[in-house]
Amino acid sequence: MKIQTKYNYEKSWTLTSEKDILKIIAEEIGNDDIQGVFIYIKEAIKKGKIISVGSCKFKITQKKG
């Protein structure tokens, strides 16, 4: 699964690695349940939703064609 992220101040989506996504989540929520939040994000974006965590949004990369 390829995940894109976008902070509120950014205009375009960026393809982001799992390692970087975990860092973003940690920055946004602290060290609470980072892995649990990541699992929730993955499940929700599979359904086509855009999920916000703090000032960052997450979505699945759309397949073209």
Secondary structure by P-SEA (a helix, b strand, c coil): cbbbbbcccccccccccaaaaaaaaaaaccccaaaaaaaaaaaaaaabbbbbcccbbbbcccccc
